[in-house]
Every structure is written in structure tokens, then in C-alpha cells.
């Protein structure tokens, strides 16, 4: 995520990052813990968002990587936001494509960009192309990339190449779809 944020900054997109408390504890202790319920994470993200929106003039887009993106989209389903940029959306748990995380998407009415690796175990190209997503959701597929935008070696691409591609796409999308509050 840090590489993606740095790449967005190179395209003059200002990014403020947010780290959930449970992730901070993992960083501090080095011990993995399961996340709290999604509703708890949405509430924490909503408090951060309210603080930012009260201080920033102009549009404020939400986003995140994987679960952070899922939580951002759940918040966008509950309240009006200016837009979403999600890197590696977890459409379903790995090896459980029947457990789709799509129910809230019809309630998301802002422009949304999902940057997804074609071979992401949380939603491959073949799987996701069968889903019905709202018209305001744009999918950008990263060739031969996994969940962390790591490509297969045979492509000759690096993870940084794909992160840079994702940042270019995100910057163009935000500029094209951006709207004021």
C-alpha cells in the first residue's frame, strides 16, 4: 500500500492513510490477530472520514487495499462519499468463491474504481466477470497480477510496474470522475 500511495503522489493525488487499530497492534507486537467485525471497522473508518471531511475543502475519495477497500465500500454504501479507489478488492475469501462480498454494492452510488489482478485469489478475472456490479463501478485488470499486484515472472513485469500502472489508472479515474461536495 505504501508503494501505491507513493505512486499516486507522483501523479499529484494527495493521499491520507488510515491504519485500523488491530493492524497497528499487529505491527507493534508482530503477532497476527483476526480483524474485528466489519461493522466495528466501518465505524472506526467513519470517524476518521468525518474528521477529514470537516477539515478538507473539495472532494474526499475513500479507498484501501483488500479489506481496507472492502470497509471503504461498506461505508460508501451507508453514506454519500465522493468516490472510491480500491486496490485488490476481496470479492470472496480465497478458495471460497461461493461466499461473495457483493450485497452492499447496489447501495454504492459514487464513482468506484477497482484495480484487480487477473489471478487474484480473492476474485480472478474469470470469476469477477460473471458478477453483476453497478454501472458506476469500473474494473481495471492488471495483467497476470495476483492480490498484491505481483505478476508472473514470464511477463517480464515487476510488481512496481503494475503498482505504477494502477496509480496512473487511479489518477486518471479520479480526475475524470472527480466531483465537488
Residue pairs with C-beta under 8 A, 6 or more apart in sequence:
1 17
1 64
1 65
1 68
1 87
3 159
3 160
3 163
4 65
4 87
4 163
4 166
4 167
5 15
5 17
7 163
7 164
7 166
7 167
8 15
8 167
8 170
8 171
9 15
10 167
11 167
11 168
11 170
11 171
12 171
13 167
13 170
13 171
13 174
16 52
18 45
18 48
18 68
19 27
20 35
20 41
20 44
20 45
20 68
20 71
21 44
22 33
22 35
22 36
25 33
26 32
26 33
35 41
35 67
38 70
38 71
38 74
41 67
41 71
42 71
42 74
42 75
42 78
45 62
45 71
45 72
45 75
46 75
46 78
46 79
49 60
49 62
49 75
49 81
52 60
53 60
53 181
58 180
58 181
59 82
59 83
59 178
59 179
59 180
59 181
60 81
60 82
60 181
61 81
61 82
61 83
61 84
61 85
61 174
61 178
62 72
62 75
62 76
62 81
62 83
62 84
62 85
63 69
63 72
63 84
63 85
63 86
63 87
64 70
64 71
64 72
64 86
64 87
65 86
65 87
65 88
66 87
66 88
66 89
66 90
66 122
66 147
67 90
69 84
69 86
69 87
69 88
69 89
69 90
69 114
70 86
70 89
70 90
70 101
72 84
72 86
73 84
73 86
73 89
73 104
73 105
73 108
73 112
74 104
75 81
76 84
76 108
76 110
76 112
77 104
77 105
77 107
77 108
78 107
80 109
80 110
81 110
82 110
82 178
82 179
82 180
82 181
83 110
83 111
83 112
83 113
83 174
83 177
83 178
83 179
84 108
84 110
84 111
84 112
84 113
85 112
85 113
85 115
85 170
85 173
85 174
86 112
86 113
86 114
86 115
87 115
87 149
87 166
88 115
88 116
88 117
88 120
88 122
88 147
88 148
88 149
89 114
89 116
89 122
89 123
90 101
90 122
90 123
91 100
91 101
91 102
91 122
91 123
91 127
91 128
91 131
92 98
92 99
92 100
92 101
92 122
92 123
92 127
93 99
93 122
94 121
94 122
95 121
97 123
97 127
100 131
102 131
102 133
105 133
105 134
105 137
106 134
108 134
108 136
108 137
109 134
109 136
110 136
111 136
111 138
111 173
111 177
111 179
112 136
112 137
112 138
113 137
113 138
113 140
113 169
113 170
113 173
113 174
113 177
114 137
114 138
114 139
114 140
115 140
115 142
115 149
115 166
115 169
115 170
116 123
116 125
116 128
116 139
116 140
116 141
116 142
117 141
117 142
117 144
117 145
117 146
117 147
117 148
117 149
117 150
117 162
118 124
118 125
118 141
118 142
118 143
118 144
118 145
119 125
119 144
119 145
119 146
119 152
120 145
120 146
120 147
121 146
121 147
122 147
125 141
128 139
133 139
138 173
140 166
140 169
140 173
142 149
142 151
142 162
142 165
142 166
143 151
143 155
143 157
143 162
144 151
144 152
144 154
144 155
144 157
145 151
145 162
148 159
149 159
149 162
149 163
149 166
150 159
150 162
151 157
151 158
151 159
151 161
151 162
